[in-house]
């Protein structure tokens, strides 16, 4: 897109971008600042010949990212003003032996429940819930349909949950 074309595009989309940014940043004044910053970040690149396939979509992405950056910066500033320490600086509250025992028992019940599941169900749950694999990837790995994997995981998780919580199914 030519530089003039980008400027015309920006002017035509400006109010929509401000409307988009307003709920993200909390007020219209900040939204206007974010949209202006988006223009200032993108305009020099266009002037130097950078070609973007979907400039409107790209502008919205810049606005969203700038809005999130602003929110993070404001949160950090507020914490510093209030004297609230960063999360990693706050010491963990010590747990009681009873809490440790309860957690250990729950983990043991969970492991026992998982061990009692059919092998394919256990593999599907482990891949999806712990390995981060999609249902489609689990389906391909096990050689079964996507719907079957979905049912298998849902039923298996229901059985595990019932056993861990002590409920009857």
C-alpha positions in Angstrom: 0.0 0.0 0.0 1.3 3.5 -0.9 2.0 6.0 1.9 -0.9 8.2 0.9 -3.2 5.2 0.7 -2.2 4.2 4.2 -3.0 7.7 5.5 -6.4 7.7 3.8 -7.0 4.2 5.3 -6.0 5.4 8.7 -8.2 8.5 8.6 -11.2 6.4 7.4 -10.7 3.8 10.2 -9.6 6.2 13.0 -13.0 6.4 14.7 -13.6 2.6 14.5 -10.1 2.0 15.9 -10.8 4.4 18.8 -14.1 2.6 19.5 -12.2 -0.7 19.5 -9.5 0.6 21.9 -11.8 2.4 24.3 -13.0 -0.7 26.3 -9.5 -2.0 26.2 -7.9 1.0 27.9 -10.8 2.3 29.9 -11.6 5.7 28.4 -11.8 7.5 25.1 -8.9 9.9 25.7 -6.4 7.0 26.3 -7.9 5.2 23.3 -7.2 8.2 21.0 -3.6 8.2 22.3 -3.2 4.5 21.6 -4.6 4.9 18.1 -2.3 7.8 17.4 0.7 5.8 18.7 -0.4 2.9 16.3 -0.3 5.3 13.4 3.1 6.6 14.5 4.5 3.1 14.7 3.2 1.9 11.4 3.5 5.0 9.1 7.3 5.1 8.9 7.4 1.5 7.9 4.9 2.1 5.1 6.8 5.2 3.9 9.9 3.0 3.6 8.2 0.5 1.4 7.0 -2.2 3.8 4.1 -4.0 2.3 1.3 -5.4 4.5 -1.3 -7.7 3.0 -4.1 -6.7 5.4 -3.4 -3.2 6.7 -6.7 -2.8 8.6 -6.2 -6.0 10.4 -2.6 -5.1 11.1 -3.7 -1.7 12.5 -6.2 -3.4 14.9 -3.4 -5.7 16.1 -1.1 -2.8 16.7 -3.9 -1.0 18.6 -4.7 -4.1 20.7 -1.0 -4.7 21.6 -0.5 -1.1 22.5 -3.6 -1.2 24.7 -2.4 -4.3 26.5 1.0 -2.6 27.0 -0.6 0.4 28.4 -2.7 -1.7 30.8 0.4 -3.6 32.0 2.3 -0.3 32.5 -0.5 1.2 34.5 -0.8 -1.9 36.6 2.9 -1.8 37.3 2.8 1.9 38.1 -0.1 1.4 40.5 1.7 -1.4 42.3 4.7 0.7 42.7 2.6 3.7 44.0 0.8 1.5 46.5 4.0 -0.2 47.6 2.6 -3.6 46.6 5.5 -6.0 46.0 5.7 -8.0 42.8 4.2 -11.5 43.1 7.5 -13.2 43.0 8.7 -11.2 46.0 5.9 -12.3 48.3 6.9 -15.4 50.4 4.7 -18.4 50.2 2.5 -19.0 53.2 3.7 -22.1 54.9 1.4 -25.1 54.7 0.3 -27.1 57.6 1.1 -30.8 57.8 -2.6 -31.5 57.5 -2.8 -29.5 54.2 0.2 -31.5 52.9 -1.4 -34.8 53.9 -4.7 -33.8 52.3 -3.0 -32.9 49.0 -0.9 -36.1 49.0 -4.0 -38.2 49.5 -5.8 -36.4 46.7 -2.8 -37.0 44.4 -2.7 -40.7 45.4 -6.5 -41.0 44.6 -5.9 -39.3 41.3 -3.0 -41.5 40.3 -5.0 -44.6 41.3 -8.0 -43.5 39.3 -5.9 -42.8 36.3 -4.2 -46.2 36.6 -7.7 -47.9 36.6 -8.7 -46.3 33.3 -8.4 -48.2 30.1 -5.0 -47.7 28.4 -6.3 -45.7 25.5 -8.4 -43.4 27.7 -5.4 -42.8 30.0 -3.2 -42.0 27.1 -5.8 -39.6 25.6 -6.2 -37.8 28.9 -2.5 -37.5 29.5 -1.8 -36.3 25.9 -4.6 -33.7 26.0 -4.7 -32.5 29.6 -1.0 -32.7 30.5 0.8 -32.8 27.1 -1.0 -30.0 25.5 -2.0 -32.0 22.4 -5.2 -31.1 20.6 -8.0 -33.6 20.3 -7.2 -34.0 16.6 -3.6 -34.9 17.4 -4.7 -37.4 20.0 -7.2 -38.9 17.5 -4.4 -39.3 14.9 -2.0 -40.8 17.5 -4.6 -43.4 18.7 -6.1 -44.0 15.3 -9.6 -43.3 16.4 -12.2 -40.7 15.5 -12.2 -37.2 16.9 -15.7 -37.8 18.4 -14.5 -41.0 20.1 -11.5 -39.2 21.6 -13.8 -36.4 22.9 -16.2 -38.9 24.5 -13.3 -40.9 25.9 -11.7 -37.9 27.6 -15.0 -36.6 29.0 -15.9 -40.0 30.4 -12.5 -40.7 31.8 -12.2 -37.3 33.4 -15.7 -37.7 35.0 -14.6 -41.1 36.4 -11.4 -39.6 37.8 -13.1 -36.7 39.3 -15.8 -38.9 40.9 -13.1 -41.1 42.4 -11.0 -38.2 43.7 -13.9 -36.4 45.2 -15.5 -39.6 46.6 -18.7 -39.2 44.5 -20.6 -42.2 43.0 -21.1 -42.2 39.3 
